[in-house]
Amino acid sequence: MSAAGTQSAGEAAAAPRVLIVDDHPLFRMGLSLALAAEGFTVTGEAANGKEALRKVAAGGVDLVLLDIRMPDMDGIEACTLMTSRGDDAPVVVMLTTHDEPGVVRSARQAGATAFLSKETDPRELARLLRAILADPARDWLPQVSLPSLTPREEQVLGLLGQGHSNKEIAKLIGVSPETVKDHVERVYQKLDVRDRLGAVRRATELGLLT
């Protein structure tokens, strides 16, 4: 490696190059100032996933701080495309207020390295980011515990999510309404809910329903 290359690597290690991706300008500004004060180099900002992908493709980014809910392209889709770049992929950290189990699971599937809250203290955030950059292979994502549903219960839950009644579900899957009722009650029990609306909400949070 050339002396210039060695120097460049040393500078990147001393001052990680960060891209901030969030659709709120004031948040981007505040985070940029906070990270700069902690020794990071903010190389750019983006308001959505498409803009972020263009800036990552241009190079010079070690770490992407990526929000989830954004216009044009959300953080999950953008993360999937970023992490598919192979050796050129930056470390992607989801920085968001959306911590539902289903969102965390989607972030894991998209290849995110970590999942952090926007409410994290700036100094603690800087400490965590340096630790993540030092060991990106570690599993930094929260573990999500999902209820164990049988294939039939998953099928019934999906039909509940589509708004079908027990009688309609019975006809669709070829069983009696009483059998469907038994499946529904077991689904309620496993999801720890009392009614259909609660089941659909909980299943959506867990990523069991889209």
Phi, psi and omega in degrees: 000140181288165178298322179296320179294321178296317180296319180298317179296321180294320179294320180296321180291321182286323182227087181305138182268121190242138170249125180259124183238110181199146183273006178252109184303319182294323177295315179301316181298313181296318180293321179299315179295319181295317181290322178299322178293338180261010174094011177267155174252112178275106184275346180180169176226155178215148183262353179200174184295322181297315179296321179296319180298320178297320182286325175294319180297332180287344176091176178078025180235122177267326189219133176246125173261115196237123174284166180269299187270110180214156178286165176070303175209124182282174185293327181294313179295318179297319179298317179303315181289323179294314185285350178275003182280359178071228183295340180273359184287135173282168171284128182249123177243122176282123180239106193205169172261353183268101185244024178299145181308321180295324179291318178298318179296319178296322178296320178297315180296331180281350178097013178297145179277325183209167184220108185237157181272144175294344181274002180295137177301139184305319180292321177292322177299315179299319179297316180295318181296320178295320178295319179296316179295328180287335183216066184292343180283344179292151178277097182268354184278145176299146177277132181251122179265121181252143176295147181269102179259144174287162177305322180292319178295323176297320179296314180297318179299318178299320179288327173299318180297335178275357176092012182283146174281170178300318180296319179294320178296319180303315179294320184292325183254359173075039176228176181280155176302327179295321178294319178298317179302319178298316179298316181298317181296323178291324176297315178303316183296316183290329178271354180060050178229172184246343185211179183298314182300316178296321180296316181293317179297312182295318180296324178293317178300323182277354181082013179279339175233144178259000000 
